[in-house]
């Protein structure tokens, strides 16, 4: 996978994601090159047909910082 794409299961550890200098929680996908972030709803909403959590997309300047 490319270095600019971040997901929870990519094996690079825990990270903080910032979108336009605001920290975002519950991120499932972040692309720093394209400026795209996918975020789970809070409270959690489930997609009935696919049996997974629903997400929404936000665009802007994305910065990912390692916690360790």
Secondary structure by P-SEA (a helix, b strand, c coil): cccccccccccccbbbbbccccccccccbbbcccbbbbbbccccccccccccccccccccbbbbbbcc
